Amino acid sequence: MDEITRLLGSIERKRTESVSTQSTGSKLALLHRLHQLMTCVEDLNPKNELHEKVVKTLDYAFLVCGKRANKPKKDSFRLHMVTWNVATADPPDDVTTLLHLNSPKSPDLYVIGLQEVYSGPLRFVSDAVFDDPWSYLLMSLLAPQKYIKVSSIRMQGLLLLFFSKLEHVPFIRDVQATYTRTGLFGYWGNKGGVSIRLSFYGHTLCFLNCHLAAHMNYASERVDEFEYIMDMQSFDCKRAPAIVDHRLVFWFGDLNFRIQDHGMHFVRTCIDKQNYSLLWSKDQLIMMKQKEQVLQEFEEGPLDFQPTYKFDRSSDTYDTSAKKRKPAWTDRILWRLRPKALPPDEENENKVGLDAKKLKQLEEDMEYPLKIRQDVYTSMMEYSISDHKPVIGIFTLELRKMYETPLVRLRAEGDWSADIDAMVVYSPLQPFPSSTWDWIGLYKVGFSSVSDYITYTWVKDDEVAFNEEVIQVYVSKEEIPVQGGDCVLCYYCNALKCIIGISEPFQVQASKVAIEEGMLPERINGLDKAVSGDDF
């Protein structure tokens, strides 16, 4: 009881300090006092007069800080992840079950990491100009479900794609992607890692798709490659310049860790009897996690599914070739939730400017909590185009949004058709880093990616009128499709590398002039162009 009384007095003093000064030391000390108080109130009797004093003190603290005493609202989001070494194969005819497209719970986000995508010279050149077959298939399947490809990155055979439901797109910001080669001493990209980082409702996420060194005896080299990738990859982002700075990191891919020591007969028997747990102690990744500090903060669900490598192609039979490779869980999905910053020790409470980064993380952890739960972790045995089976991980992210308002609101002004010039009206709702490279795109409803626009207009170059609240941007009638259709407008911010505002759907009318003159629409390079019927 004396401890509680002492803490209450301390809180009263620190509360006064927090109003009169903004020193980092005072904030950290106050957070430390509150942490101590939480451990003390468990012994507090509600009938004791001190209980009422505690309640009043905390109510006043919430009032001073502008916080509400009630529990803040949290939202849940479903994330569907896939990793698959496709062994240069073209996509199968149907990936519905891989993506759980018929599931009653549709994901909010898809993250798909592939390894060994075919990258022969001719294919690689064509893929640089057009979408590769895997990206094309996934976009064509997900676009009708109202998902768009927000970002992707490819390094030879490594491919990483990030899809989101359209409703979340304006709240996915600071999108960046990078890659690191580890093949041939870092000069060749057949091995390495590709990553996409972003801010999702203010929470920093990073997805790292890796293909690490092969063969049983290279477990330590695989860890070295992972550390090298983590050290080499950096981002132009003050909040999270390195992978480990992100609130939540996913590490996945063909990590190539094997099952050592156990003989082939024992491994096959355990698999046949589904006694997978008997193999876990000799799984190299689990073993390396016990002694490698860099791996210990990463979590993984139980390996309650068949090892995913190596199979004869077009079958569910493990390797029958002359090499007869031992089955292994080479294909994995792990995650790391950034460790919570701890309150400082009391002896440090008076150090002004004490670790501002740690203070920021501590305040973020308390004010905007983020939790993760893995709901599914399994292999998809029905796919047999490769010598690997795909692995899926389905997660629930529970978080408090840091913002719920898009940066820009925009709409189509008046009627739109190819007969008259048109106008876009937009309003900045919050400050953002606008530039001369920002543009507004016209998209068909059901578009598949940021680059899948019909046309676009530069925001600054085509600005015709503005005030502090409303800005008008001109669109030439020559850029509007003559056939018309249901469309949306999207504002793309170059500095944030993302769409920051989407209009409500609207109707672009078919061109009356084209109809009267007997003009017919022809689709050329994705755009509707008018050509005369005499040309056919």
ChimeraX attribute file (.defattr): number of C-alpha atoms within 10 A of each C-alpha:
attribute: neighborCount
match mode: 1-to-1
recipient: residues
	/A:1	12
	/A:2	7
	/A:3	12
	/A:4	20
	/A:5	14
	/A:6	11
	/A:7	17
	/A:8	20
	/A:9	13
	/A:10	15
	/A:11	21
	/A:12	16
	/A:13	12
	/A:14	18
	/A:15	19
	/A:16	12
	/A:17	15
	/A:18	18
	/A:19	10
	/A:20	9
	/A:21	11
	/A:22	11
	/A:23	15
	/A:24	20
	/A:25	21
	/A:26	21
	/A:27	24
	/A:28	29
	/A:29	24
	/A:30	24
	/A:31	22
	/A:32	17
	/A:33	21
	/A:34	18
	/A:35	13
	/A:36	15
	/A:37	19
	/A:38	10
	/A:39	10
	/A:40	14
	/A:41	15
	/A:42	8
	/A:43	9
	/A:44	14
	/A:45	11
	/A:46	10
	/A:47	8
	/A:48	9
	/A:49	10
	/A:50	16
	/A:51	15
	/A:52	12
	/A:53	13
	/A:54	17
	/A:55	11
	/A:56	12
	/A:57	17
	/A:58	17
	/A:59	14
	/A:60	16
	/A:61	18
	/A:62	14
	/A:63	12
	/A:64	13
	/A:65	11
	/A:66	9
	/A:67	13
	/A:68	11
	/A:69	12
	/A:70	7
	/A:71	6
	/A:72	12
	/A:73	9
	/A:74	13
	/A:75	11
	/A:76	14
	/A:77	14
	/A:78	20
	/A:79	20
	/A:80	22
	/A:81	24
	/A:82	26
	/A:83	25
	/A:84	25
	/A:85	26
	/A:86	21
	/A:87	17
	/A:88	15
	/A:89	14
	/A:90	14
	/A:91	16
	/A:92	11
	/A:93	7
	/A:94	11
	/A:95	14
	/A:96	12
	/A:97	12
	/A:98	17
	/A:99	20
	/A:100	14
	/A:101	15
	/A:102	9
	/A:103	10
	/A:104	7
	/A:105	9
	/A:106	16
	/A:107	22
	/A:108	18
	/A:109	22
	/A:110	22
	/A:111	23
	/A:112	24
	/A:113	27
	/A:114	25
	/A:115	26
	/A:116	21
	/A:117	24
	/A:118	20
	/A:119	18
	/A:120	11
	/A:121	9
	/A:122	8
	/A:123	13
	/A:124	16
	/A:125	11
	/A:126	12
	/A:127	16
	/A:128	10
	/A:129	8
	/A:130	12
	/A:131	12
	/A:132	18
	/A:133	15
	/A:134	18
	/A:135	19
	/A:136	13
	/A:137	16
	/A:138	20
	/A:139	21
	/A:140	16
	/A:141	18
	/A:142	21
	/A:143	20
	/A:144	13
	/A:145	15
	/A:146	16
	/A:147	27
	/A:148	26
	/A:149	26
	/A:150	22
	/A:151	21
	/A:152	20
	/A:153	18
	/A:154	22
	/A:155	22
	/A:156	18
	/A:157	22
	/A:158	26
	/A:159	23
	/A:160	27
	/A:161	24
	/A:162	20
	/A:163	27
	/A:164	23
	/A:165	19
	/A:166	21
	/A:167	11
	/A:168	15
	/A:169	22
	/A:170	22
	/A:171	24
	/A:172	22
	/A:173	23
	/A:174	20
	/A:175	21
	/A:176	21
	/A:177	20
	/A:178	17
	/A:179	21
	/A:180	23
	/A:181	23
	/A:182	20
	/A:183	16
	/A:184	10
	/A:185	8
	/A:186	14
	/A:187	11
	/A:188	14
	/A:189	21
	/A:190	21
	/A:191	26
	/A:192	25
	/A:193	31
	/A:194	26
	/A:195	26
	/A:196	23
	/A:197	26
	/A:198	25
	/A:199	20
	/A:200	20
	/A:201	20
	/A:202	18
	/A:203	21
	/A:204	20
	/A:205	20
	/A:206	25
	/A:207	25
	/A:208	25
	/A:209	28
	/A:210	32
	/A:211	30
	/A:212	26
	/A:213	25
	/A:214	17
	/A:215	12
	/A:216	15
	/A:217	13
	/A:218	16
	/A:219	21
	/A:220	15
	/A:221	13
	/A:222	20
	/A:223	21
	/A:224	15
	/A:225	24
	/A:226	23
	/A:227	13
	/A:228	17
	/A:229	22
	/A:230	17
	/A:231	13
	/A:232	13
	/A:233	17
	/A:234	17
	/A:235	17
	/A:236	10
	/A:237	13
	/A:238	8
	/A:239	15
	/A:240	19
	/A:241	13
	/A:242	18
	/A:243	25
	/A:244	17
	/A:245	16
	/A:246	21
	/A:247	22
	/A:248	22
	/A:249	21
	/A:250	21
	/A:251	21
	/A:252	26
	/A:253	29
	/A:254	29
	/A:255	24
	/A:256	23
	/A:257	28
	/A:258	23
	/A:259	24
	/A:260	18
	/A:261	10
	/A:262	12
	/A:263	10
	/A:264	14
	/A:265	10
	/A:266	12
	/A:267	21
	/A:268	14
	/A:269	12
	/A:270	15
	/A:271	18
	/A:272	11
	/A:273	8
	/A:274	13
	/A:275	15
	/A:276	18
	/A:277	14
	/A:278	13
	/A:279	18
	/A:280	17
	/A:281	12
	/A:282	16
	/A:283	19
	/A:284	22
	/A:285	24
	/A:286	16
	/A:287	16
	/A:288	18
	/A:289	16
	/A:290	10
	/A:291	10
	/A:292	13
	/A:293	10
	/A:294	14
	/A:295	18
	/A:296	13
	/A:297	14
	/A:298	17
	/A:299	15
	/A:300	14
	/A:301	16
	/A:302	11
	/A:303	16
	/A:304	14
	/A:305	18
	/A:306	20
	/A:307	25
	/A:308	26
	/A:309	24
	/A:310	22
	/A:311	24
	/A:312	17
	/A:313	16
	/A:314	12
	/A:315	15
	/A:316	16
	/A:317	12
	/A:318	20
	/A:319	18
	/A:320	11
	/A:321	9
	/A:322	6
	/A:323	7
	/A:324	12
	/A:325	16
	/A:326	21
	/A:327	20
	/A:328	22
	/A:329	26
	/A:330	25
	/A:331	26
	/A:332	28
	/A:333	24
	/A:334	17
	/A:335	20
	/A:336	20
	/A:337	18
	/A:338	17
	/A:339	12
	/A:340	13
	/A:341	16
	/A:342	14
	/A:343	20
	/A:344	19
	/A:345	11
	/A:346	12
	/A:347	8
	/A:348	12
	/A:349	20
	/A:350	15
	/A:351	14
	/A:352	15
	/A:353	14
	/A:354	18
	/A:355	13
	/A:356	13
	/A:357	11
	/A:358	16
	/A:359	21
	/A:360	13
	/A:361	19
	/A:362	18
	/A:363	15
	/A:364	17
	/A:365	16
	/A:366	12
	/A:367	13
	/A:368	17
	/A:369	16
	/A:370	21
	/A:371	12
	/A:372	17
	/A:373	12
	/A:374	15
	/A:375	13
	/A:376	14
	/A:377	20
	/A:378	20
	/A:379	26
	/A:380	18
	/A:381	15
	/A:382	13
	/A:383	20
	/A:384	19
	/A:385	19
	/A:386	22
	/A:387	23
	/A:388	28
	/A:389	27
	/A:390	26
	/A:391	26
	/A:392	24
	/A:393	21
	/A:394	19
	/A:395	19
	/A:396	19
	/A:397	18
	/A:398	16
	/A:399	20
	/A:400	19
	/A:401	18
	/A:402	15
	/A:403	12
	/A:404	11
	/A:405	14
	/A:406	19
	/A:407	19
	/A:408	22
	/A:409	20
	/A:410	22
	/A:411	20
	/A:412	23
	/A:413	13
	/A:414	8
	/A:415	13
	/A:416	22
	/A:417	23
	/A:418	22
	/A:419	18
	/A:420	14
	/A:421	15
	/A:422	19
	/A:423	21
	/A:424	20
	/A:425	18
	/A:426	23
	/A:427	18
	/A:428	18
	/A:429	13
	/A:430	10
	/A:431	8
	/A:432	13
	/A:433	9
	/A:434	16
	/A:435	13
	/A:436	11
	/A:437	13
	/A:438	21
	/A:439	21
	/A:440	24
	/A:441	23
	/A:442	22
	/A:443	23
	/A:444	20
	/A:445	18
	/A:446	19
	/A:447	23
	/A:448	26
	/A:449	17
	/A:450	16
	/A:451	12
	/A:452	16
	/A:453	20
	/A:454	18
	/A:455	17
	/A:456	18
	/A:457	20
	/A:458	19
	/A:459	25
	/A:460	14
	/A:461	13
	/A:462	15
	/A:463	17
	/A:464	12
	/A:465	11
	/A:466	13
	/A:467	8
	/A:468	7
	/A:469	9
	/A:470	13
	/A:471	17
	/A:472	21
	/A:473	23
	/A:474	18
	/A:475	22
	/A:476	14
	/A:477	16
	/A:478	14
	/A:479	19
	/A:480	27
	/A:481	25
	/A:482	27
	/A:483	22
	/A:484	18
	/A:485	15
	/A:486	13
	/A:487	20
	/A:488	22
	/A:489	23
	/A:490	25
	/A:491	26
	/A:492	25
	/A:493	25
	/A:494	16
	/A:495	15
	/A:496	19
	/A:497	17
	/A:498	23
	/A:499	26
	/A:500	22
	/A:501	25
	/A:502	22
	/A:503	19
	/A:504	13
	/A:505	15
	/A:506	17
	/A:507	16
	/A:508	21
	/A:509	18
	/A:510	19
	/A:511	21
	/A:512	15
	/A:513	13
	/A:514	18
	/A:515	13
	/A:516	8
	/A:517	10
	/A:518	14
	/A:519	19
	/A:520	18
	/A:521	21
	/A:522	15
	/A:523	12
	/A:524	9
	/A:525	8
	/A:526	11
	/A:527	16
	/A:528	18
	/A:529	18
	/A:530	18
	/A:531	15
	/A:532	13
	/A:533	11
	/A:534	8
	/A:535	6
	/A:536	6
